[in-house]
Amino acid sequence: MEFSKEIGESLTLKFSELARKYKDEGKEIISMAVGEPNFHTPDYIKKATIDAINNNLTKYSSSRGLFPLRDAVVKDLNERFKTDYGASNVLITPGVKSSLHLALASVLLPQDEVIVLSPYYVSYPAIIKIAEPKSKITYIPSLENGRLDLGLISGAFNKNTKVIIVNSPSNPAGIVLNEEEIETIITLAKKYNTYILSDEIYDKLVFDGVEFNSFLGRGVKDLLIYTNGYSKSYAMTGFRIGYTVASSEVIEKMLKLQQNINTHTATFTQYGALSTYENEPTHLKPYLKDLQYRVNKL
């Protein structure tokens, strides 16, 4: 039997499995594969999740996600970034990877092109090809100092550019986009009617005096597809839960795919995620201090 060879295995997960194997064999390993926080899931999140299970909140939920969670997401973003989203602009997904796939599968056509800024999260190319195998990917290398090459980016846009994927703070480079870089991308996106697919999963893990800049609240609502989640900031990697915020048009298209692929995100994990909006993230300050200490050591 012949199988498709278009999609290979995830290198991060491959090396993560290898590190796990060596650890099980008793070897001392420092894994630099997956982006796994080394603190534990905060107790209030565990309690909310366990309470949901004990209260039998384990049935199907809306494919959109629980309304209280979607409402909490937009209230948080609207307050922080002066946006005006409603719960109908949110789709809860089984992780940001799923958000990216559903978004790309919703908007890409065979003739479309996608710009990916390099270095990039290793799964982006595969996710793009799963969403639309015939789409063209244009990779834009960064400058030697890690900043974006705005000239190269400007030259890469054309009438077929449907999406630019932006990851800030960046995995693996750790770069946080500055105002000039963000505004240049927005100007180009408006000029070519291109979606900005912004993966901001590391938004709360910013330290060393760096200021985080989001694409939210910058007058590009119709072209912005914003993705985020709880894995990195709340050590909820095993929960597999994220979300997308976008125009109603994009969300409705993503919803149809979710209904037929995922059905919805696990109900009890959504209650765990909801608790992150109901409690102060007191774990973050010491965690960021620890990350800063490690950077200084390196």
N, C-alpha and C positions, 0 to 999 in steps of 0.2 A: 504494500500500500504506500502511495506517495503522499507526503505531507508538505504543507506550506513551509517555506524556509525564510519567509519575509521577516519574521520576528524571532529574535534570539532571546536567551535568558537574561534576566537582570543581573548585571555584574555586581551591584551592591549586595543583592540577596545571595548571589553565588558565594562571594567572599565571606558574607555573614554566616552562611551555613558552614563554610570551611573553618571559620574561627570557632563556631559552636562545637564542631566535631573535635577540634584540638583541645578545647576546654574540657569536654566530656572525657577526654583521654588523660586529663590531669596536667596538661601543659599550660604554662603561664602565657596568656595571649592578651595583647592590647589590640582590640578590633577597631579598625578605622573604616569600617564598611558602611553600615546604615547610620543615619542620624538619630541615634537613640539617647535620650536624656539619661543621665546616670542617677537621677533622684527618683524616688518612688511617686506614684500617683497620690496626690493629696488625699488625706483621709475623708474629707467631706465629699469628694467625688466618689470614692469607694462606697461610702454610706448611701449616697443618693442612688447609686446603681443597684446596690444590694436591696435597698428599700423597695425600689421599683420591682425587682424580681419577687421579693417576699409579698408585695401587694398585688401580685399577678398582673403587672403591667408588661406582659410578655406577648401580647397578641399583635396582629397587624396594626401598623399605624398608617397615616396618610403617606402616600408616595412623596409628597412635598416635604414631609417631616412634621413633627409635632408643632402645632401652632405656638405654644408658649416658648419653644426654643427658637423658632424663626423670628418671633416678635422680640425676644431678648437679643438676638443677633443684630437686628436693625436698630434697636434702641441704643445699643452700645456703639455701633458704627456712626449713627446719626449724631450722637453726643460728641464723639471723639473727632469726627471729620466734617461736621456741619453738613451732612448729606440729608436727603429726604426720602429714603427708601421705606417701603412698607413690607409687611411679611410676605406679600405676594411676589416680592423680588428675590426671595430666598429659596434655595433648594438644599435640603440636608442630604448628604451623600455618604457612602461608606469609604470615607477618606478623600484626601485632595487628589490622589491619582484618579479616582473615579470622577471627581469634579472636572478635571482636565479632559478626560476622555469624553464624557458626556457633552462638554462644551464644544470641543473640536468636532465631534461627530455631528453636532447640531448645525454648525455653521459652514463646514468645509465642503466644497464641491471638487470634482476631479481636476479641474483646471486651476485650482487655487494654490497659492504659495504661502508658506509659513516662514517667518524670520525667527531664528533661534540665536540668542546671544551666547557666545562661548567665552569661558567654560560654562557648561550647562549641567543641570541635573540629568543623570545618565538615562533616565527612562523617557525623557521628552521625545526623542526620535521615534521610539517604538509606539508611544501613545498616539503620536501624529499619524503614523502609518496604520495603526489599528483603526483609527477614526476614518481616515481616507487614504487608502493605499496609493492612489495616483497623484496625491498632492506633492508639490515640490518643496523641499526644505532648503533654506538658505542660511548657512551658519556665518555669523559675524564675529571674528576674533576680537578680543579686547586689546587695548594698548598694553605695553610692558608693565605699566604701573597698576594695571587692573581696571582702569577706567574705561568707559565705553568709547569706541572710535566713532564719534558722531558723523564724521564724513562718510565712512563705510556704511553706516546704518542708513544715512540719507540716500546713498546711491543704490541701496538694496531694495528700496520701496518702488513698486510699480503698480499698474492698474490691476494686476492679479494678486497683489498681496492682501490676503484676507485676514491674517492673524500675525501679530508679533507676540511671542511669549516672553514675559519679563519675570524674573525671579529676584526679588530684593526684599530683605537681605539674601544674598546669593549662596546657593549650595552648588559647587563646592568652594567658591572663591571667598565668600564672606563679605563681598562688597555690598555696600548700601548705596543705592543711586542718589545722586545729588539733585538739586533743583534744576540745573541746566539740562542734565540728562533726561529727567522726567519730562520737562516742558518740551524738549526737542522731540521726544517720542510722541507726545500728545499732538504736537503741531503736525507731524508727519501722518499720524493716524487719522486726523481730521481731513487732511489734504487728500488722502487716498482711500478714505472710508474703510479703514482697517480696524479690526477688533484688537484691543489690548487685553491679552489674557494674563492677568497679574497674579502670580503665585506669591503670596505674602505670608507663608506658613511660619517663617522665622521672625515675624515682626516684633515680638516681645523679647527676643533674645539679642538685644542691641546694648552694647556697653563700650567701654574705652572712650567715653566722651563723644561717641558718634550719635548724630541725630537721625532718627528714622523718618523717611519721607514716603508717604503712600500715594497711590494714584487716585484714591478716593477724594471726593470733594473738589475736583479740578475742572468741572464743567465738561466732562467727557462721558457722562452717564450712559448715553445710548451706545457707546462703543466700548465701554469697560466691562470686562467679565472678571470679577474679583473672586479669588479663591483663598480659603484659609481653613484652619482646623485647630485641633486641640492637642495633637500628638507631641509637638515640640515644647510648647509652653507649659503644658500640664502633665507631661509624661503619660500620655494616653495612647501610645503607639499601637498597643494591642486592641484598643477599642474600635479602631477603624471607623472614624467619623470625621467628616469635614463639611464644608458648605460652599455654595456659590452664591454670589450676589450679582445680579445683572438686570438688564431691562426685562420687562414682562414678556416681551417677544422671545428673547433667548431662553428665559426660564421655562416658558411653556413648551418649547421644542425639546429642551433637556428633560423635562418632566415626562414626555411621551417615551423617550428612550429609557429613563429610569423605571417607568412602569413595566416595561417589557424585559429589562435586564436584571435590575436589582430588586424590584418591587418597592423596597424602601430600606432605610438604614435600621439596624437592630433597635427595637423600641427602648429597651432598658439602657442602652448606651446613650441614647438621646437624653434621658433623664440625668445621667451622669454629666453630660455636656451642659445641660441646663443649670446645674449647680455651680458651674464656673462663673455664672453671671450673678449668683446669689451670695457669693462669698468673696472675701478679699484674697487676692493671690499673694499671700504672705510668703510663700515658698520662693517667689521669683527673685527677690532682692538677694538672699544668700546664695542662690544658684548663680546669678550673674556675677556676684563677687567671686565665686569659685572659678567661673569661666575666665574672669579677668586675671586671677592668680595664675591659671594655667598658661594663658597667653604670655604673661610676663616671664614665666619659667622658660617657655620656648624661645 
